[in-house]
Amino acid sequence: MVFLVRMLAIGVLVCGAAAASAQTPQPFPRPGQQPVRAPLPPRTPATGAETPATTAPVPDERNAQVPAAATPASPAAAGAPTEAELGVPIYPTAQFLTSYDAGQGQRYYIFGTATAYPDIVQYYRNVLRSRGDEVFETPRVHVFETGRFREQTMAFPPSVTVKDYSTGTGGGYLHVPTQGAATRYPTIIQVVPVPSADRR
């Protein structure tokens, strides 16, 4: 049971452009499946009102560029968690993208970085003092368990999951913010903290 839940938790990465909070987050796609990417309707600068989705241009994923260096995560960003809330360090140049309700009082937090997958894996090996497990080879997915899974109080095992988006034709995980330009990240970090009620 724990193994099955862990495999489901590997993936809860959805595009930052996924439609509204009413949409249920999807796990990592299984081999051969494609991730769901539904762009949000844009907001007008003056009123913040949503314009019809039919008028929003769909970003051309082939032309989006991977940034030379991702901007460090900003504590002032809406919904950005602190390291104290996560219970694990945030990679220094990781950019907070979004978070989702995982159920049972848990949330999972998504970060993007221009740093290569092997370097992120090595960073978390050092700071967590754990080798973790590479659970997929193509695309590469590495999981570090950070707490004991309690089925009665948790929806997902506490963990840090690192996924390599640099391979394939896409050239990176496409994040489409409500404001600003679309950005591709070659590496994605997902953090599922230990629920506060289970911390000691």
PyMOL CGO cylinders between C-alpha atoms (Angstrom):
from pymol import cmd
from pymol.cgo import CYLINDER

trace = [
    CYLINDER, 0.00, 0.00, 0.00, 2.78, 2.42, 0.93, 0.3, 1, 1, 1, 1, 1, 1,
    CYLINDER, 2.78, 2.42, 0.93, 4.54, 1.62, -2.34, 0.3, 1, 1, 1, 1, 1, 1,
    CYLINDER, 4.54, 1.62, -2.34, 1.40, 2.38, -4.37, 0.3, 1, 1, 1, 1, 1, 1,
    CYLINDER, 1.40, 2.38, -4.37, 0.81, 5.65, -2.55, 0.3, 1, 1, 1, 1, 1, 1,
    CYLINDER, 0.81, 5.65, -2.55, 4.45, 6.61, -3.00, 0.3, 1, 1, 1, 1, 1, 1,
    CYLINDER, 4.45, 6.61, -3.00, 4.26, 6.00, -6.74, 0.3, 1, 1, 1, 1, 1, 1,
    CYLINDER, 4.26, 6.00, -6.74, 1.15, 8.18, -6.94, 0.3, 1, 1, 1, 1, 1, 1,
    CYLINDER, 1.15, 8.18, -6.94, 2.94, 10.91, -5.01, 0.3, 1, 1, 1, 1, 1, 1,
    CYLINDER, 2.94, 10.91, -5.01, 5.85, 10.90, -7.45, 0.3, 1, 1, 1, 1, 1, 1,
    CYLINDER, 5.85, 10.90, -7.45, 4.00, 12.90, -9.84, 0.3, 1, 1, 1, 1, 1, 1,
    CYLINDER, 4.00, 12.90, -9.84, 1.80, 15.51, -8.58, 0.3, 1, 1, 1, 1, 1, 1,
    CYLINDER, 1.80, 15.51, -8.58, 3.34, 17.99, -10.97, 0.3, 1, 1, 1, 1, 1, 1,
    CYLINDER, 3.34, 17.99, -10.97, 0.91, 19.91, -13.06, 0.3, 1, 1, 1, 1, 1, 1,
    CYLINDER, 0.91, 19.91, -13.06, 1.65, 22.85, -15.23, 0.3, 1, 1, 1, 1, 1, 1,
    CYLINDER, 1.65, 22.85, -15.23, 1.54, 26.23, -13.49, 0.3, 1, 1, 1, 1, 1, 1,
    CYLINDER, 1.54, 26.23, -13.49, -0.91, 27.05, -16.25, 0.3, 1, 1, 1, 1, 1, 1,
    CYLINDER, -0.91, 27.05, -16.25, -3.38, 24.38, -15.17, 0.3, 1, 1, 1, 1, 1, 1,
    CYLINDER, -3.38, 24.38, -15.17, -6.91, 25.69, -15.06, 0.3, 1, 1, 1, 1, 1, 1,
    CYLINDER, -6.91, 25.69, -15.06, -8.25, 27.06, -11.90, 0.3, 1, 1, 1, 1, 1, 1,
    CYLINDER, -8.25, 27.06, -11.90, -8.27, 25.68, -8.44, 0.3, 1, 1, 1, 1, 1, 1,
    CYLINDER, -8.27, 25.68, -8.44, -11.36, 23.60, -9.21, 0.3, 1, 1, 1, 1, 1, 1,
    CYLINDER, -11.36, 23.60, -9.21, -9.29, 21.25, -11.36, 0.3, 1, 1, 1, 1, 1, 1,
    CYLINDER, -9.29, 21.25, -11.36, -7.96, 18.19, -9.59, 0.3, 1, 1, 1, 1, 1, 1,
    CYLINDER, -7.96, 18.19, -9.59, -4.14, 18.06, -9.82, 0.3, 1, 1, 1, 1, 1, 1,
    CYLINDER, -4.14, 18.06, -9.82, -2.82, 15.20, -11.88, 0.3, 1, 1, 1, 1, 1, 1,
    CYLINDER, -2.82, 15.20, -11.88, 0.10, 12.95, -10.92, 0.3, 1, 1, 1, 1, 1, 1,
    CYLINDER, 0.10, 12.95, -10.92, 3.27, 12.55, -12.96, 0.3, 1, 1, 1, 1, 1, 1,
    CYLINDER, 3.27, 12.55, -12.96, 2.26, 11.00, -16.28, 0.3, 1, 1, 1, 1, 1, 1,
    CYLINDER, 2.26, 11.00, -16.28, 3.06, 7.37, -16.63, 0.3, 1, 1, 1, 1, 1, 1,
    CYLINDER, 3.06, 7.37, -16.63, 5.39, 6.39, -19.48, 0.3, 1, 1, 1, 1, 1, 1,
    CYLINDER, 5.39, 6.39, -19.48, 3.67, 7.15, -22.78, 0.3, 1, 1, 1, 1, 1, 1,
    CYLINDER, 3.67, 7.15, -22.78, 1.20, 9.64, -21.29, 0.3, 1, 1, 1, 1, 1, 1,
    CYLINDER, 1.20, 9.64, -21.29, 1.32, 13.40, -21.74, 0.3, 1, 1, 1, 1, 1, 1,
    CYLINDER, 1.32, 13.40, -21.74, 0.92, 15.90, -18.86, 0.3, 1, 1, 1, 1, 1, 1,
    CYLINDER, 0.92, 15.90, -18.86, -2.19, 18.03, -18.77, 0.3, 1, 1, 1, 1, 1, 1,
    CYLINDER, -2.19, 18.03, -18.77, -1.44, 21.61, -19.74, 0.3, 1, 1, 1, 1, 1, 1,
    CYLINDER, -1.44, 21.61, -19.74, -4.42, 23.94, -19.86, 0.3, 1, 1, 1, 1, 1, 1,
    CYLINDER, -4.42, 23.94, -19.86, -3.56, 27.66, -20.05, 0.3, 1, 1, 1, 1, 1, 1,
    CYLINDER, -3.56, 27.66, -20.05, -5.36, 30.05, -17.71, 0.3, 1, 1, 1, 1, 1, 1,
    CYLINDER, -5.36, 30.05, -17.71, -7.33, 32.91, -19.23, 0.3, 1, 1, 1, 1, 1, 1,
    CYLINDER, -7.33, 32.91, -19.23, -5.35, 36.16, -18.98, 0.3, 1, 1, 1, 1, 1, 1,
    CYLINDER, -5.35, 36.16, -18.98, -6.25, 38.98, -16.61, 0.3, 1, 1, 1, 1, 1, 1,
    CYLINDER, -6.25, 38.98, -16.61, -6.52, 42.57, -17.68, 0.3, 1, 1, 1, 1, 1, 1,
    CYLINDER, -6.52, 42.57, -17.68, -4.04, 44.89, -15.87, 0.3, 1, 1, 1, 1, 1, 1,
    CYLINDER, -4.04, 44.89, -15.87, -6.63, 47.47, -14.93, 0.3, 1, 1, 1, 1, 1, 1,
    CYLINDER, -6.63, 47.47, -14.93, -9.41, 45.37, -13.41, 0.3, 1, 1, 1, 1, 1, 1,
    CYLINDER, -9.41, 45.37, -13.41, -7.95, 41.90, -12.93, 0.3, 1, 1, 1, 1, 1, 1,
    CYLINDER, -7.95, 41.90, -12.93, -11.08, 40.53, -14.64, 0.3, 1, 1, 1, 1, 1, 1,
    CYLINDER, -11.08, 40.53, -14.64, -10.71, 37.42, -16.69, 0.3, 1, 1, 1, 1, 1, 1,
    CYLINDER, -10.71, 37.42, -16.69, -11.07, 37.78, -20.43, 0.3, 1, 1, 1, 1, 1, 1,
    CYLINDER, -11.07, 37.78, -20.43, -12.65, 35.02, -22.49, 0.3, 1, 1, 1, 1, 1, 1,
    CYLINDER, -12.65, 35.02, -22.49, -10.32, 32.09, -22.95, 0.3, 1, 1, 1, 1, 1, 1,
    CYLINDER, -10.32, 32.09, -22.95, -10.94, 32.14, -26.69, 0.3, 1, 1, 1, 1, 1, 1,
    CYLINDER, -10.94, 32.14, -26.69, -9.07, 35.45, -26.98, 0.3, 1, 1, 1, 1, 1, 1,
    CYLINDER, -9.07, 35.45, -26.98, -5.99, 34.20, -25.16, 0.3, 1, 1, 1, 1, 1, 1,
    CYLINDER, -5.99, 34.20, -25.16, -3.13, 33.19, -27.47, 0.3, 1, 1, 1, 1, 1, 1,
    CYLINDER, -3.13, 33.19, -27.47, -1.82, 29.73, -26.74, 0.3, 1, 1, 1, 1, 1, 1,
    CYLINDER, -1.82, 29.73, -26.74, 1.93, 29.92, -26.06, 0.3, 1, 1, 1, 1, 1, 1,
    CYLINDER, 1.93, 29.92, -26.06, 4.10, 28.27, -28.67, 0.3, 1, 1, 1, 1, 1, 1,
    CYLINDER, 4.10, 28.27, -28.67, 6.06, 25.70, -26.67, 0.3, 1, 1, 1, 1, 1, 1,
    CYLINDER, 6.06, 25.70, -26.67, 8.66, 25.40, -29.43, 0.3, 1, 1, 1, 1, 1, 1,
    CYLINDER, 8.66, 25.40, -29.43, 9.72, 29.04, -29.05, 0.3, 1, 1, 1, 1, 1, 1,
    CYLINDER, 9.72, 29.04, -29.05, 9.74, 29.31, -25.25, 0.3, 1, 1, 1, 1, 1, 1,
    CYLINDER, 9.74, 29.31, -25.25, 13.29, 29.64, -23.96, 0.3, 1, 1, 1, 1, 1, 1,
    CYLINDER, 13.29, 29.64, -23.96, 14.95, 28.12, -20.92, 0.3, 1, 1, 1, 1, 1, 1,
    CYLINDER, 14.95, 28.12, -20.92, 16.29, 30.98, -18.77, 0.3, 1, 1, 1, 1, 1, 1,
    CYLINDER, 16.29, 30.98, -18.77, 20.04, 31.28, -18.35, 0.3, 1, 1, 1, 1, 1, 1,
    CYLINDER, 20.04, 31.28, -18.35, 19.53, 31.34, -14.59, 0.3, 1, 1, 1, 1, 1, 1,
    CYLINDER, 19.53, 31.34, -14.59, 16.27, 31.08, -12.70, 0.3, 1, 1, 1, 1, 1, 1,
    CYLINDER, 16.27, 31.08, -12.70, 15.37, 33.89, -10.37, 0.3, 1, 1, 1, 1, 1, 1,
    CYLINDER, 15.37, 33.89, -10.37, 15.75, 32.96, -6.68, 0.3, 1, 1, 1, 1, 1, 1,
    CYLINDER, 15.75, 32.96, -6.68, 12.50, 32.10, -4.98, 0.3, 1, 1, 1, 1, 1, 1,
    CYLINDER, 12.50, 32.10, -4.98, 10.98, 35.22, -3.48, 0.3, 1, 1, 1, 1, 1, 1,
    CYLINDER, 10.98, 35.22, -3.48, 9.42, 35.03, 0.00, 0.3, 1, 1, 1, 1, 1, 1,
    CYLINDER, 9.42, 35.03, 0.00, 7.02, 37.76, -1.12, 0.3, 1, 1, 1, 1, 1, 1,
    CYLINDER, 7.02, 37.76, -1.12, 5.65, 35.66, -4.01, 0.3, 1, 1, 1, 1, 1, 1,
    CYLINDER, 5.65, 35.66, -4.01, 2.00, 34.79, -3.52, 0.3, 1, 1, 1, 1, 1, 1,
    CYLINDER, 2.00, 34.79, -3.52, 1.74, 31.49, -1.67, 0.3, 1, 1, 1, 1, 1, 1,
    CYLINDER, 1.74, 31.49, -1.67, 5.50, 30.94, -1.57, 0.3, 1, 1, 1, 1, 1, 1,
    CYLINDER, 5.50, 30.94, -1.57, 6.34, 28.66, 1.37, 0.3, 1, 1, 1, 1, 1, 1,
    CYLINDER, 6.34, 28.66, 1.37, 9.22, 29.14, 3.76, 0.3, 1, 1, 1, 1, 1, 1,
    CYLINDER, 9.22, 29.14, 3.76, 11.82, 26.48, 4.51, 0.3, 1, 1, 1, 1, 1, 1,
    CYLINDER, 11.82, 26.48, 4.51, 10.30, 26.19, 7.99, 0.3, 1, 1, 1, 1, 1, 1,
    CYLINDER, 10.30, 26.19, 7.99, 6.93, 25.32, 6.44, 0.3, 1, 1, 1, 1, 1, 1,
    CYLINDER, 6.93, 25.32, 6.44, 8.46, 22.82, 4.05, 0.3, 1, 1, 1, 1, 1, 1,
    CYLINDER, 8.46, 22.82, 4.05, 10.77, 21.23, 6.59, 0.3, 1, 1, 1, 1, 1, 1,
    CYLINDER, 10.77, 21.23, 6.59, 13.52, 21.01, 3.94, 0.3, 1, 1, 1, 1, 1, 1,
    CYLINDER, 13.52, 21.01, 3.94, 15.87, 23.55, 2.33, 0.3, 1, 1, 1, 1, 1, 1,
    CYLINDER, 15.87, 23.55, 2.33, 14.81, 25.27, -0.90, 0.3, 1, 1, 1, 1, 1, 1,
    CYLINDER, 14.81, 25.27, -0.90, 17.45, 25.07, -3.62, 0.3, 1, 1, 1, 1, 1, 1,
    CYLINDER, 17.45, 25.07, -3.62, 18.99, 28.59, -3.77, 0.3, 1, 1, 1, 1, 1, 1,
    CYLINDER, 18.99, 28.59, -3.77, 18.02, 29.42, -7.36, 0.3, 1, 1, 1, 1, 1, 1,
    CYLINDER, 18.02, 29.42, -7.36, 14.72, 27.54, -7.42, 0.3, 1, 1, 1, 1, 1, 1,
    CYLINDER, 14.72, 27.54, -7.42, 11.68, 29.59, -8.42, 0.3, 1, 1, 1, 1, 1, 1,
    CYLINDER, 11.68, 29.59, -8.42, 8.38, 28.89, -6.67, 0.3, 1, 1, 1, 1, 1, 1,
    CYLINDER, 8.38, 28.89, -6.67, 5.76, 28.10, -9.31, 0.3, 1, 1, 1, 1, 1, 1,
    CYLINDER, 5.76, 28.10, -9.31, 2.60, 26.96, -7.57, 0.3, 1, 1, 1, 1, 1, 1,
    CYLINDER, 2.60, 26.96, -7.57, 1.09, 24.70, -4.92, 0.3, 1, 1, 1, 1, 1, 1,
    CYLINDER, 1.09, 24.70, -4.92, -1.92, 22.42, -4.72, 0.3, 1, 1, 1, 1, 1, 1,
    CYLINDER, -1.92, 22.42, -4.72, -4.15, 20.93, -2.06, 0.3, 1, 1, 1, 1, 1, 1,
    CYLINDER, -4.15, 20.93, -2.06, -3.16, 17.30, -1.69, 0.3, 1, 1, 1, 1, 1, 1,
    CYLINDER, -3.16, 17.30, -1.69, -5.98, 16.46, 0.71, 0.3, 1, 1, 1, 1, 1, 1,
    CYLINDER, -5.98, 16.46, 0.71, -5.99, 15.59, 4.42, 0.3, 1, 1, 1, 1, 1, 1,
    CYLINDER, -5.99, 15.59, 4.42, -4.40, 18.92, 5.34, 0.3, 1, 1, 1, 1, 1, 1,
    CYLINDER, -4.40, 18.92, 5.34, -1.39, 18.47, 3.04, 0.3, 1, 1, 1, 1, 1, 1,
    CYLINDER, -1.39, 18.47, 3.04, -0.18, 20.65, 0.17, 0.3, 1, 1, 1, 1, 1, 1,
    CYLINDER, -0.18, 20.65, 0.17, 2.51, 19.97, -2.40, 0.3, 1, 1, 1, 1, 1, 1,
    CYLINDER, 2.51, 19.97, -2.40, 4.74, 22.74, -3.67, 0.3, 1, 1, 1, 1, 1, 1,
    CYLINDER, 4.74, 22.74, -3.67, 6.28, 23.00, -7.13, 0.3, 1, 1, 1, 1, 1, 1,
    CYLINDER, 6.28, 23.00, -7.13, 9.58, 24.76, -7.90, 0.3, 1, 1, 1, 1, 1, 1,
    CYLINDER, 9.58, 24.76, -7.90, 11.43, 25.17, -11.19, 0.3, 1, 1, 1, 1, 1, 1,
    CYLINDER, 11.43, 25.17, -11.19, 15.14, 25.66, -11.72, 0.3, 1, 1, 1, 1, 1, 1,
    CYLINDER, 15.14, 25.66, -11.72, 17.57, 26.02, -14.62, 0.3, 1, 1, 1, 1, 1, 1,
    CYLINDER, 17.57, 26.02, -14.62, 20.09, 23.88, -12.72, 0.3, 1, 1, 1, 1, 1, 1,
    CYLINDER, 20.09, 23.88, -12.72, 20.62, 20.43, -14.23, 0.3, 1, 1, 1, 1, 1, 1,
    CYLINDER, 20.62, 20.43, -14.23, 18.89, 17.39, -12.76, 0.3, 1, 1, 1, 1, 1, 1,
    CYLINDER, 18.89, 17.39, -12.76, 22.07, 15.62, -11.53, 0.3, 1, 1, 1, 1, 1, 1,
    CYLINDER, 22.07, 15.62, -11.53, 23.14, 18.75, -9.61, 0.3, 1, 1, 1, 1, 1, 1,
    CYLINDER, 23.14, 18.75, -9.61, 19.75, 19.07, -7.91, 0.3, 1, 1, 1, 1, 1, 1,
    CYLINDER, 19.75, 19.07, -7.91, 19.79, 15.38, -6.97, 0.3, 1, 1, 1, 1, 1, 1,
    CYLINDER, 19.79, 15.38, -6.97, 23.30, 15.78, -5.51, 0.3, 1, 1, 1, 1, 1, 1,
    CYLINDER, 23.30, 15.78, -5.51, 22.25, 18.90, -3.59, 0.3, 1, 1, 1, 1, 1, 1,
    CYLINDER, 22.25, 18.90, -3.59, 19.39, 17.08, -1.86, 0.3, 1, 1, 1, 1, 1, 1,
    CYLINDER, 19.39, 17.08, -1.86, 21.58, 14.05, -1.22, 0.3, 1, 1, 1, 1, 1, 1,
    CYLINDER, 21.58, 14.05, -1.22, 23.91, 16.36, 0.69, 0.3, 1, 1, 1, 1, 1, 1,
    CYLINDER, 23.91, 16.36, 0.69, 21.37, 18.42, 2.62, 0.3, 1, 1, 1, 1, 1, 1,
    CYLINDER, 21.37, 18.42, 2.62, 19.05, 15.50, 3.43, 0.3, 1, 1, 1, 1, 1, 1,
    CYLINDER, 19.05, 15.50, 3.43, 21.92, 13.05, 4.05, 0.3, 1, 1, 1, 1, 1, 1,
    CYLINDER, 21.92, 13.05, 4.05, 20.08, 10.45, 2.02, 0.3, 1, 1, 1, 1, 1, 1,
    CYLINDER, 20.08, 10.45, 2.02, 20.75, 8.80, -1.33, 0.3, 1, 1, 1, 1, 1, 1,
    CYLINDER, 20.75, 8.80, -1.33, 17.07, 8.63, -2.20, 0.3, 1, 1, 1, 1, 1, 1,
    CYLINDER, 17.07, 8.63, -2.20, 15.81, 6.43, -5.04, 0.3, 1, 1, 1, 1, 1, 1,
    CYLINDER, 15.81, 6.43, -5.04, 15.69, 6.97, -8.79, 0.3, 1, 1, 1, 1, 1, 1,
    CYLINDER, 15.69, 6.97, -8.79, 12.27, 5.52, -9.56, 0.3, 1, 1, 1, 1, 1, 1,
    CYLINDER, 12.27, 5.52, -9.56, 12.18, 6.27, -13.30, 0.3, 1, 1, 1, 1, 1, 1,
    CYLINDER, 12.18, 6.27, -13.30, 15.00, 6.33, -15.83, 0.3, 1, 1, 1, 1, 1, 1,
    CYLINDER, 15.00, 6.33, -15.83, 13.17, 7.99, -18.75, 0.3, 1, 1, 1, 1, 1, 1,
    CYLINDER, 13.17, 7.99, -18.75, 12.40, 10.67, -17.84, 0.3, 1, 1, 1, 1, 1, 1,
    CYLINDER, 12.40, 10.67, -17.84, 14.55, 10.57, -14.74, 0.3, 1, 1, 1, 1, 1, 1,
    CYLINDER, 14.55, 10.57, -14.74, 12.68, 10.94, -11.44, 0.3, 1, 1, 1, 1, 1, 1,
    CYLINDER, 12.68, 10.94, -11.44, 14.44, 10.82, -8.07, 0.3, 1, 1, 1, 1, 1, 1,
    CYLINDER, 14.44, 10.82, -8.07, 12.55, 10.62, -4.75, 0.3, 1, 1, 1, 1, 1, 1,
    CYLINDER, 12.55, 10.62, -4.75, 13.81, 11.44, -1.26, 0.3, 1, 1, 1, 1, 1, 1,
    CYLINDER, 13.81, 11.44, -1.26, 11.51, 10.38, 1.57, 0.3, 1, 1, 1, 1, 1, 1,
    CYLINDER, 11.51, 10.38, 1.57, 11.51, 12.98, 4.34, 0.3, 1, 1, 1, 1, 1, 1,
    CYLINDER, 11.51, 12.98, 4.34, 9.08, 11.47, 6.81, 0.3, 1, 1, 1, 1, 1, 1,
    CYLINDER, 9.08, 11.47, 6.81, 7.10, 8.39, 7.68, 0.3, 1, 1, 1, 1, 1, 1,
    CYLINDER, 7.10, 8.39, 7.68, 3.87, 7.90, 5.74, 0.3, 1, 1, 1, 1, 1, 1,
    CYLINDER, 3.87, 7.90, 5.74, 0.82, 7.63, 7.98, 0.3, 1, 1, 1, 1, 1, 1,
    CYLINDER, 0.82, 7.63, 7.98, -2.19, 6.45, 6.00, 0.3, 1, 1, 1, 1, 1, 1,
    CYLINDER, -2.19, 6.45, 6.00, -4.66, 7.70, 8.59, 0.3, 1, 1, 1, 1, 1, 1,
    CYLINDER, -4.66, 7.70, 8.59, -3.46, 11.32, 8.50, 0.3, 1, 1, 1, 1, 1, 1,
    CYLINDER, -3.46, 11.32, 8.50, -1.70, 11.77, 5.13, 0.3, 1, 1, 1, 1, 1, 1,
    CYLINDER, -1.70, 11.77, 5.13, -2.68, 11.74, 1.47, 0.3, 1, 1, 1, 1, 1, 1,
    CYLINDER, -2.68, 11.74, 1.47, 0.94, 11.54, 0.22, 0.3, 1, 1, 1, 1, 1, 1,
    CYLINDER, 0.94, 11.54, 0.22, 4.25, 10.47, 1.74, 0.3, 1, 1, 1, 1, 1, 1,
    CYLINDER, 4.25, 10.47, 1.74, 6.38, 13.45, 2.86, 0.3, 1, 1, 1, 1, 1, 1,
    CYLINDER, 6.38, 13.45, 2.86, 9.08, 13.73, 0.22, 0.3, 1, 1, 1, 1, 1, 1,
    CYLINDER, 9.08, 13.73, 0.22, 11.21, 15.74, -2.16, 0.3, 1, 1, 1, 1, 1, 1,
    CYLINDER, 11.21, 15.74, -2.16, 10.84, 14.64, -5.78, 0.3, 1, 1, 1, 1, 1, 1,
    CYLINDER, 10.84, 14.64, -5.78, 13.18, 15.82, -8.54, 0.3, 1, 1, 1, 1, 1, 1,
    CYLINDER, 13.18, 15.82, -8.54, 12.17, 15.33, -12.19, 0.3, 1, 1, 1, 1, 1, 1,
    CYLINDER, 12.17, 15.33, -12.19, 14.28, 15.84, -15.32, 0.3, 1, 1, 1, 1, 1, 1,
    CYLINDER, 14.28, 15.84, -15.32, 12.39, 17.79, -18.00, 0.3, 1, 1, 1, 1, 1, 1,
    CYLINDER, 12.39, 17.79, -18.00, 15.45, 18.49, -20.14, 0.3, 1, 1, 1, 1, 1, 1,
    CYLINDER, 15.45, 18.49, -20.14, 15.01, 15.43, -22.35, 0.3, 1, 1, 1, 1, 1, 1,
    CYLINDER, 15.01, 15.43, -22.35, 12.58, 15.03, -25.20, 0.3, 1, 1, 1, 1, 1, 1,
    CYLINDER, 12.58, 15.03, -25.20, 11.36, 17.54, -27.75, 0.3, 1, 1, 1, 1, 1, 1,
    CYLINDER, 11.36, 17.54, -27.75, 9.84, 19.99, -25.30, 0.3, 1, 1, 1, 1, 1, 1,
    CYLINDER, 9.84, 19.99, -25.30, 13.12, 21.27, -23.90, 0.3, 1, 1, 1, 1, 1, 1,
    CYLINDER, 13.12, 21.27, -23.90, 11.79, 21.89, -20.42, 0.3, 1, 1, 1, 1, 1, 1,
    CYLINDER, 11.79, 21.89, -20.42, 8.72, 22.12, -18.19, 0.3, 1, 1, 1, 1, 1, 1,
    CYLINDER, 8.72, 22.12, -18.19, 6.60, 24.97, -19.51, 0.3, 1, 1, 1, 1, 1, 1,
    CYLINDER, 6.60, 24.97, -19.51, 5.29, 27.31, -16.80, 0.3, 1, 1, 1, 1, 1, 1,
    CYLINDER, 5.29, 27.31, -16.80, 2.75, 29.89, -17.94, 0.3, 1, 1, 1, 1, 1, 1,
    CYLINDER, 2.75, 29.89, -17.94, 2.13, 32.48, -15.21, 0.3, 1, 1, 1, 1, 1, 1,
    CYLINDER, 2.13, 32.48, -15.21, -0.99, 34.64, -15.06, 0.3, 1, 1, 1, 1, 1, 1,
    CYLINDER, -0.99, 34.64, -15.06, 1.29, 37.60, -15.73, 0.3, 1, 1, 1, 1, 1, 1,
    CYLINDER, 1.29, 37.60, -15.73, 4.60, 37.70, -17.55, 0.3, 1, 1, 1, 1, 1, 1,
    CYLINDER, 4.60, 37.70, -17.55, 6.23, 35.49, -20.14, 0.3, 1, 1, 1, 1, 1, 1,
    CYLINDER, 6.23, 35.49, -20.14, 6.12, 31.71, -20.29, 0.3, 1, 1, 1, 1, 1, 1,
    CYLINDER, 6.12, 31.71, -20.29, 9.30, 30.05, -19.04, 0.3, 1, 1, 1, 1, 1, 1,
    CYLINDER, 9.30, 30.05, -19.04, 10.76, 26.58, -19.45, 0.3, 1, 1, 1, 1, 1, 1,
    CYLINDER, 10.76, 26.58, -19.45, 12.54, 24.83, -16.59, 0.3, 1, 1, 1, 1, 1, 1,
    CYLINDER, 12.54, 24.83, -16.59, 14.76, 21.81, -17.27, 0.3, 1, 1, 1, 1, 1, 1,
    CYLINDER, 14.76, 21.81, -17.27, 14.36, 20.57, -13.69, 0.3, 1, 1, 1, 1, 1, 1,
    CYLINDER, 14.36, 20.57, -13.69, 11.31, 20.53, -11.42, 0.3, 1, 1, 1, 1, 1, 1,
    CYLINDER, 11.31, 20.53, -11.42, 11.33, 20.04, -7.65, 0.3, 1, 1, 1, 1, 1, 1,
    CYLINDER, 11.33, 20.04, -7.65, 8.20, 18.92, -5.82, 0.3, 1, 1, 1, 1, 1, 1,
    CYLINDER, 8.20, 18.92, -5.82, 8.04, 19.10, -2.02, 0.3, 1, 1, 1, 1, 1, 1,
    CYLINDER, 8.04, 19.10, -2.02, 5.37, 17.38, 0.08, 0.3, 1, 1, 1, 1, 1, 1,
    CYLINDER, 5.37, 17.38, 0.08, 5.94, 18.51, 3.69, 0.3, 1, 1, 1, 1, 1, 1,
    CYLINDER, 5.94, 18.51, 3.69, 5.17, 16.54, 6.81, 0.3, 1, 1, 1, 1, 1, 1,
    CYLINDER, 5.17, 16.54, 6.81, 1.77, 17.82, 8.02, 0.3, 1, 1, 1, 1, 1, 1,
    CYLINDER, 1.77, 17.82, 8.02, 2.12, 20.19, 10.96, 0.3, 1, 1, 1, 1, 1, 1,
    CYLINDER, 2.12, 20.19, 10.96, 0.02, 17.88, 13.15, 0.3, 1, 1, 1, 1, 1, 1,
    CYLINDER, 0.02, 17.88, 13.15, 2.57, 15.08, 12.61, 0.3, 1, 1, 1, 1, 1, 1,
    CYLINDER, 2.57, 15.08, 12.61, 5.66, 17.16, 13.33, 0.3, 1, 1, 1, 1, 1, 1,
    CYLINDER, 5.66, 17.16, 13.33, 7.43, 16.75, 16.64, 0.3, 1, 1, 1, 1, 1, 1,
]
cmd.load_cgo(trace, "trace")
